[in-house]
Amino acid sequence: MKAIVYEKAKTFTVKDVPKPVLSEGEVLIKVAYSGVCGSDLFIYSGTHPRAKAPLIAGHEYSGTIVEIHPSVGDAFKPGMKATVRPTYACGVCYPCREGVPHVCKSLKLYGIDCDGGFAEYSAVRAENVFALPDDIDLAAAALIEPVAVAVHAVRRSELKAGDVVAVFGAGPIGCLVGLMAKKAGAREVYVSDMNPYRLDAASSLGLWPVNAKDTDFAAVLAEATDGRMADVTFDCAGAGQTIMAASATTRVRGQVMVVASFHAPYPIDLLAVNFKEQQFTGTRVYTDADFKIACGMVAEDPALFKKIATVYPYADGPAVIDGIPKGADVIKALFSFE
């Protein structure tokens, strides 16, 4: 089969690799579409602490079930459309025992800790497979995993109907978090970024774009709220300057949701946090409930979610992955294996 393989730092290659042979408890998926995540770019840089070459990356994917190991039972049938929850936990640590395996101490992912979805076929444990409606758009279905991240972030927040929301970052997660906030009842969602293409994408989703290159985000929010500021701020950018600014964009007794993955310690304005009695809340991936909600949302309105997606043939995968960190005009790249 064909696969996009991470071979070394700055090198992904389309190669012929053996088709997976099912082990006990696994399901074989014929991949239709696979999305590029920020963590895939982290792998590309050669600095991901867990991803080791050679690796078939990709953890956001959809496809059709083509084979089922006899040990799985009759929960799945060949021909079913499906997506993959890529996370798998140890099952024995304190978070796992407490029923929150998404924050497992040794949480692992398909496409990072083992081969994933940048390939024509993927063997996946049955408990990680989510069956989808027969008529679902499989390109949209490849977006379910990042949608689940956004669903979890908004559900974990204290957002209420009528609230004003600020979002740092108009990348895939920032756009989707803003969209989920709107669906949860936010009156206005302001999204800050410096990339005009990304800001246009945010606008197409009904969000209010703010170009941080020439506009003060806090000043925009102050004017829009008569000085009250955002009820909830979501940091989906993961930069030192954004997390430092998050307190300023958030009201007294407001909430800052730390959605982005920060790969280094950064300062925050703790004096402002104290004086404004704010709370900072972390959020990591999603629960099964979040994932199921995301499945339903994408199935219901695939065209809405596909506004952030650009589809490329898998043969273009290495060039696309190389171009995204250099500022290519793309929010969410999907590779087609159909």
QUIBELNOR-V172103 format. One record per residue. N is the residue number from 1. D_LAST is the distance of its C-alpha to the last C-alpha in whole Angstrom. Layout:
[[N | D_LAST] [N | D_LAST]]
This chain:
[[1 | 12] [2 | 11] [3 | 13] [4 | 14] [5 | 18] [6 | 21] [7 | 24] [8 | 27] [9 | 28] [10 | 26] [11 | 24] [12 | 20] [13 | 19] [14 | 15] [15 | 16] [16 | 16] [17 | 17] [18 | 18] [19 | 16] [20 | 18] [21 | 20] [22 | 21] [23 | 24] [24 | 27] [25 | 25] [26 | 22] [27 | 19] [28 | 15] [29 | 12] [30 | 9] [31 | 7] [32 | 5] [33 | 7] [34 | 11] [35 | 14] [36 | 17] [37 | 20] [38 | 23] [39 | 24] [40 | 21] [41 | 23] [42 | 26] [43 | 25] [44 | 24] [45 | 28] [46 | 29] [47 | 31] [48 | 29] [49 | 32] [50 | 29] [51 | 26] [52 | 27] [53 | 25] [54 | 24] [55 | 21] [56 | 17] [57 | 18] [58 | 16] [59 | 17] [60 | 15] [61 | 12] [62 | 11] [63 | 9] [64 | 10] [65 | 13] [66 | 14] [67 | 17] [68 | 20] [69 | 23] [70 | 26] [71 | 28] [72 | 26] [73 | 27] [74 | 26] [75 | 25] [76 | 21] [77 | 20] [78 | 17] [79 | 14] [80 | 15] [81 | 13] [82 | 14] [83 | 15] [84 | 17] [85 | 20] [86 | 21] [87 | 24] [88 | 27] [89 | 30] [90 | 33] [91 | 35] [92 | 38] [93 | 39] [94 | 41] [95 | 38] [96 | 37] [97 | 40] [98 | 40] [99 | 37] [100 | 35] [101 | 33] [102 | 31] [103 | 34] [104 | 34] [105 | 36] [106 | 34] [107 | 30] [108 | 27] [109 | 24] [110 | 20] [111 | 19] [112 | 23] [113 | 25] [114 | 23] [115 | 19] [116 | 16] [117 | 13] [118 | 12] [119 | 11] [120 | 8] [121 | 11] [122 | 14] [123 | 17] [124 | 19] [125 | 22] [126 | 22] [127 | 24] [128 | 22] [129 | 19] [130 | 19] [131 | 18] [132 | 17] [133 | 18] [134 | 16] [135 | 16] [136 | 15] [137 | 13] [138 | 10] [139 | 10] [140 | 14] [141 | 14] [142 | 13] [143 | 16] [144 | 18] [145 | 19] [146 | 21] [147 | 22] [148 | 24] [149 | 26] [150 | 27] [151 | 28] [152 | 30] [153 | 32] [154 | 33] [155 | 34] [156 | 36] [157 | 38] [158 | 41] [159 | 39] [160 | 41] [161 | 41] [162 | 42] [163 | 42] [164 | 41] [165 | 38] [166 | 38] [167 | 35] [168 | 35] [169 | 31] [170 | 29] [171 | 26] [172 | 23] [173 | 25] [174 | 28] [175 | 27] [176 | 25] [177 | 29] [178 | 31] [179 | 28] [180 | 29] [181 | 33] [182 | 33] [183 | 32] [184 | 34] [185 | 37] [186 | 38] [187 | 40] [188 | 39] [189 | 36] [190 | 37] [191 | 34] [192 | 35] [193 | 34] [194 | 34] [195 | 31] [196 | 31] [197 | 28] [198 | 27] [199 | 30] [200 | 29] [201 | 26] [202 | 29] [203 | 31] [204 | 28] [205 | 28] [206 | 31] [207 | 32] [208 | 35] [209 | 35] [210 | 37] [211 | 37] [212 | 39] [213 | 40] [214 | 42] [215 | 43] [216 | 44] [217 | 42] [218 | 45] [219 | 47] [220 | 45] [221 | 45] [222 | 48] [223 | 49] [224 | 46] [225 | 48] [226 | 51] [227 | 51] [228 | 50] [229 | 47] [230 | 43] [231 | 44] [232 | 40] [233 | 39] [234 | 35] [235 | 35] [236 | 31] [237 | 32] [238 | 34] [239 | 36] [240 | 40] [241 | 41] [242 | 39] [243 | 40] [244 | 44] [245 | 44] [246 | 42] [247 | 46] [248 | 47] [249 | 44] [250 | 45] [251 | 48] [252 | 51] [253 | 49] [254 | 46] [255 | 43] [256 | 41] [257 | 37] [258 | 36] [259 | 32] [260 | 31] [261 | 32] [262 | 35] [263 | 35] [264 | 39] [265 | 42] [266 | 43] [267 | 46] [268 | 46] [269 | 49] [270 | 50] [271 | 54] [272 | 52] [273 | 50] [274 | 53] [275 | 55] [276 | 52] [277 | 52] [278 | 48] [279 | 46] [280 | 43] [281 | 40] [282 | 37] [283 | 34] [284 | 31] [285 | 28] [286 | 28] [287 | 29] [288 | 27] [289 | 29] [290 | 28] [291 | 24] [292 | 25] [293 | 26] [294 | 23] [295 | 21] [296 | 23] [297 | 23] [298 | 20] [299 | 19] [300 | 22] [301 | 22] [302 | 18] [303 | 19] [304 | 22] [305 | 20] [306 | 17] [307 | 20] [308 | 20] [309 | 16] [310 | 15] [311 | 11] [312 | 11] [313 | 9] [314 | 9] [315 | 12] [316 | 14] [317 | 14] [318 | 18] [319 | 19] [320 | 18] [321 | 19] [322 | 22] [323 | 23] [324 | 23] [325 | 26] [326 | 27] [327 | 27] [328 | 24] [329 | 24] [330 | 21] [331 | 21] [332 | 18] [333 | 15] [334 | 12] [335 | 9] [336 | 6] [337 | 4] [338 | 0]]
